Amino acid sequence: MPEPRVVSGMRPTGALHLGHYHGALKNWVRLQSEFPCFYFVADWHALTTHYDTPEMIEHSVWDMVIDWLAAGVDPAQATLFIQSRIIEHGELHTLLSMITPLGWLERVPSYKDQQEKLADRDLATYGFLGYPLLQSADVLIYRAKYVPVGEDQVPHIEFMREIARRFNHLYGREPGFEEKARAAVRRMGSRKAKLYEKLRTAFQEQGDAEALAAARALVEEQQNLTAGDRERLFGYLEGGGRMILVEPEALLTETSRLPGLDGQKMSKSYGNAIALREDPEDIRRKIRTMPTDPARVKRSDPGDPLKCPVWQFHQVYSDEKTRAWVNEGCRSAGIGCLECKQPVIDAVLAELAPVRERAQMYLDDPTLVRNIVADGCEKARQFAQETMREVRDAMGLAQS
């Protein structure tokens, strides 16, 4: 199969905060050293809920890329680009919309859930309904194998798989498929062609999964095959048609254990967030004024760490010894709330100091960020254009 690429994006709807860092960015940084990664600014997606405030989106795009770079995303390892600059995303979205049953979109769990959560906004638009389909185009156009998501996003990945499967079923059965596939086998050379046929037989007759994996690897390493021939051979292996779009897999990521300052989900709109590049004095003030266990009205009142948002920060930032000190000191009233918060303040400031330092380089010279994005867009565009040539050809839209 195609190389195991990872694709993920974020909507530019405001400053990134510690929730984004622990929930996604740290994972992005880890993945970039393991797979070819494509990370994009989902500015079209931001319009699904913020179509009436485009100025906020435009401003947030570049700030968000700086936050990515400051958090450790490395443009030498990952491809960074802006969704709207790769118009092929929109083209594939349009073509996929022609074959997507309306009921598939309406049953996506997040559709009604988000409508209820964002009841103050007019979301009776196709853009909001079609969000999962555009999301599918974002991933399928790069033939990604993995999409890092939390458990709540798994239905979106299954939706992408269904779309890819439906597309391949409708358009992968090209006239003369087997003839073209056999011709592609011959182009591999006599020795490798025999090995391919042997592995194909082992899989189709005996269900040998190792033979299937070996045959896929054999096809992928052939330098003299076109992308179309590779797709035919992948499909021929499994007895189906041409595999034009790859079915992605969910790469489950651990949900961030870091809540907002008030114990709810961290969000700028809730006013309970700490931004990645926030001023250190503001961070100190915010953590010092965090709510604690309501039972600790006075310094001498014992408390329960499990009822205190600060304890959840200790779970992320403190070692076992510090947590034991907090647990004992809170329950016995041996320490005050400000004493309890100090190790968290120190740890957060220590974590964000290198982030602010890295960000400053890009703030001082914005052309660095523009060049990184321009290079990333060029690389992403090449992959997207290759996929779209195959899609157009399969749908009878190729221009002679």
Phi, psi and omega in degrees: 000165177305158182305147186286077181284152174247134177232133177206155180215167176224145177277133179276082182241017178152176182297140177283147184231184183299331177297317177296321183296310182281334182273335184220309190297319178298325178290319177302315181298319179293316184293329185297339178268356182249330184220161167291119186246138176241113181245125186233151174278114186272069184288327174296320179296326179298329180290342180296330179241347182234037183295340182267000177228060183297334181296327178293321181294313182302317181292323186285336184305306186286325176299321182291319178297321177299318178298319178301310182296320180294329180282350177115002174293128189252114181295347175281343180248330183239152178263119181251129181207170181254126185309311186292345179277350177251088188296344178297334175302314181293323180294314180295321177302316180297314181293322178292330181295338180288339184244001185269117177298139182301322181298330179297321180287320184291338182268355178299123187306324185287346185298302181286328180299313180290326177300321180289319181291328183249045184296342181280355181245150178278103182249021177277060182233157176294324181305319180287317178296320184274007181309312181296333180285319175296321177299320178297316179299321179303322184271313185295331183292339177257007180050045183290143175269325185234143173230113180288120182215161170276171183302327182292343182261358182302320178302330178292323179290321177296324176298316178300319180296319179295321179295314179299318181296317180294318180297313181297325179294318182285321190243356180275351181265067183287152177302135178071027185303309184296321178300314180293323179294316179296324177294322178294323178299316181298328181290349178284345184099153188303309185295313182288329178296318179296319179295318179301312181297321179296315180293321179299316179296318180299323180286311186289329182267329186240356181068029184287103183294326179293324177295320178298314180297319180294321180293320178298317179296322179298316179296316184297329184277354180285119183275342186265008180260143174283166178300322179297318178295320178300316180299319179297317182290326175297315179293320181298326179303316187264007176079014180254211178256196182292130180268094185276314178250137182272136176281115182283163177242147176284130174256094188297131178245148180291132179295139179302132178271003184266114178274183173283176182297340181256007179095344176279179175299136181291126182204138178299322182292338177273351181068026183236026187250157171244114182288153183297330182246028182291149179298134182306322180293324177293323178296315178302314182297315183298316182288322179298330182261012177299142176293150180234190179303121182303339181290341182269073179287318179246160180304328184275355180280131175288156181226180179235111182305329182293344179259013186238125178302331181297325180300324180293329175290322177298326179298330181269319192256342187255153176277176185299321181296316180293319179297321178296319178298317180294314183299314180291315183293324179290313184292332181259000186061025178285339176231153176271168182296323179294323176296319180298324185281338186300315178300327178292315178303311181299318183290319180295315179298320180294323180291321186271346180302310179292333177295313179296322181295315179294322181296325185301324180301320181280330176291324179288331181223083183300339180295334177299315180293317181299319181291321178299314181292320179298316178296317180296320179297320180296316180293315180297320182298322180298316178296315182296319181294324179296315178297317183293329175299318179291321180296313180299317180299316182294328182268005179076025182251007181293139179264126181282000000 
